[in-house]
Amino acid sequence: MSAPERKIKILVVDDEVQIRRALKAILTARKYEVILAENGEEAIDSAIDSIPDLLILDMALPGIKGIDVCRELRNWYKGPILMLSVISDDYEKAIALDMGADDYLTKPFSTTELLARIRALLRRVTPDAIVQPVINAGDLTIDIAKRIVTRDGKDIELTRMEFDILAYLAQNADRVITSKMLLEKIWGPEYAEDAQTLRVHISHLRKKIEPQPSSPRFILTETGVGFRFSLS
Amino acid sequence: MKTLKRFAEKHGYLFSILCVIIATTLFSPGRDYFAKGQWAFLYLLIVGLVAGFAGVKPALLTAILAFFTWNFFFLPPYNTFRIHDPKDWLSLFVFLVVAVEMGMQTGRMREHEAEARAHEREMSMLNQFSAHLVSDAPVADIAKLMMSQVMEMTHADSAAVYLADVEGKLYELLSVTNDDIPMEKSVNQIAEWAYKQSKAVGLPKIEKRSDPSVVGWPISATFDQAGAEKERKDLFIPLQTAEKIEGILYIGPKTNGHSYCFSDVRPLIAMANQATAFFERKRLQSVAVRAEALIEANKLKSTLISSVSHELKTPIASIMATISNLTTEDMKWDAVAFQQELASVQDDLDRLTNSINALLNLSRLESEDWKPKMEWFDLADVIWAAVSKIPQKQRSRIEVNLPNELPMVRVDLMQIASALENLLINSLTYGPQDVPVKLGASEEDEYCRIWVEDKGPGIAPDERERIFEKFYRGKSSSRFSSGTGLGLAVSREIVHYHGGRIWVEDAIPHGARFVISLPIEKEPQLQ
């Protein structure tokens, strides 16, 4: 007999009662433990009290904004943060991710989508710490240490920039990486705003690694925010 | 001949003296060949000549000079003013009278003729000017034309047109100076003063206000601000209608330093009056256009509100009906029927989401921050961004078929994506419900195409333009209640803004194919 499994704790922060109610219903039905908070102040208090395994945070909160809550929590909180947003604020989504949020979901969303994101985020908590030397995604193999990329066993020649972009995205697979993060990581902080150049590189990269570059399966675009590397 | 004429006009008296001296020098060697009386006729000829060239006053001087020289050189005893024959006294005085009379008549005739010619010139200039006023020329063009004609007519060194703006504040529309010397600062102040007082500045005194050519003149006034006592040599003419003053016409001092006289001012006033009517018409026109635009915008808003509230209410009503049906206590639902009902709720919710997105796009389009921000994007990303905006359930009906590679394009991604989204929603809504909607793209030499194709009945040729108009709903769409009637209009606006084209054509074998074509620029070089 194994010990009864500890329930996973999720803190839901949203000022709208309907959303809180819906999320609580959906999540408790899936055996998650749900804690609710209506605003930023409450969210920070609850996070300190209960240390949740995951945080679902609405961006448009009264008082302290979701982004600021995120920044505040990131000083000590290591768990995944999933932001909820409405369709119109792509710009803020990117800021939230730069502030340390791990993913976002646009309202209205389906239950399936929500649960998939939660599972992906929770799965990532542990293996994140270990850097994998070789990453496999379908028939694509990225050898980080040797700087070799192969598809179907054939070598693919990439420029230094292209390899760095691919390696960084793949090491953070299934996570949204904002253009700013990529640019800062690869080009340096002074290039953080040059998203156009990044897009041109990504376009070249896709033409080399994707079976069909116009319908990419590895490097997915998160419109207005950044990119996500898909392992599946 | 021309130089002679100009000289005579400018220095009339000198010309007169010279004529008499030359004539006398020429005549005197022959004074013994003709009778003494006959020389008088030759002198009369000179008087006529001077009158014709230089006008009345020099002619009178000539007459008097001739009177003395004839006496001195041709009436015996020669070279004295004394006269022997008493009959000569008589002829001498008759000569004077005739010469004076003749000089006056000829001189007047000349002056009338010159006046008539000037008048004719003014008239033709005015006619030409008014011909331009009838055309729909822009205000600045007319002001420019007026200034150049005024300067040509008066030989002024500068001119300017001031107009009142909508709030009644005077501003300088245009100004021209010879040799680009900047205009005096005081000109602006005086124009302001003249505008506020509705008074002209610098006009010559008008003797008889009853003179018909004076009726309608602006009230004459001289600018008498402290410290500016000297008479001004320039003119400020109000552009005045019966009820309102439209602006000020400024005419700088004459290049020759003379003041403006009555005959200078008359055509200027006539021209100013014509221009005033034009400026007034233009002002009223812009007021009318603005009012019309306002009415149009209000109409648009109310149509939009009614159309959108319908769009929002219908699915909500349908959801409420379904839910209340499901929650009726005495009903027992089997699982399949229950699922079906819930699926219809989901359809309605998708519809609501579409409408709200459309509304958001529209409100962004109306606010100023919807200026396209052109950046380089993968065309595939643009297409997928549009597809991802379609609610899940409808999205599954879209069959995307892209070529392996697509170019980079310089666009505003959000805008082109919503233009494409509108085409998708349009085809998903109006095409047959159970067949896929096809989405494709292609790359040509200088442009790329994105198209959305349905398997519906297609669009009749006479409707192909009109379906892109605001609130136009295709004839075949009347059986559908949904749609704001704005989607395609918004798409067209966006595509045109990007220098592209949008149209609808027949799909093969049948159906409608909506096409967006966008120009391709050269991809940016990477360092």
Interface residues (C-beta under 8 A of the other chain):
Chain A: I87 S88 D90 P108 S110 A195 Q196 T197 R199 V200 H201 I202 S203 R206 K207 Q212 P213 S214 S215 P216 T221 T223 G224
Chain B: L349 T353 N357 L360 R364 E375 W376 F377 D378 L379 A380 D381 I383 W384 A385 S388 K389 Q392 V400 L402 P403 N404 E405 L406 M408 L413 M414 A417 A441 E523 P524 L526
